[in-house]
């Protein structure tokens, strides 16, 4: 672990201290958990459509004929 310095509003730090007392956890642990949760949420947002474009239809002309293919009656 690496020690770092952050700047935060006094009321936010007071809330963290209160949660720390209620949960019997160190304030530093509360802050680390909050940072970890934030990073996981942000990473999840970016990977929502990670599957897009991974398949292959085997066709080479889809871009040129997309209208015909979309409206073609089966």
Secondary structure by P-SEA (a helix, b strand, c coil): cccbbbbbcaaaaaaaaaaaaaacccaaaaaaaaaaaaaaaaaaaaaccccccccccccccccccaaaaaaccc
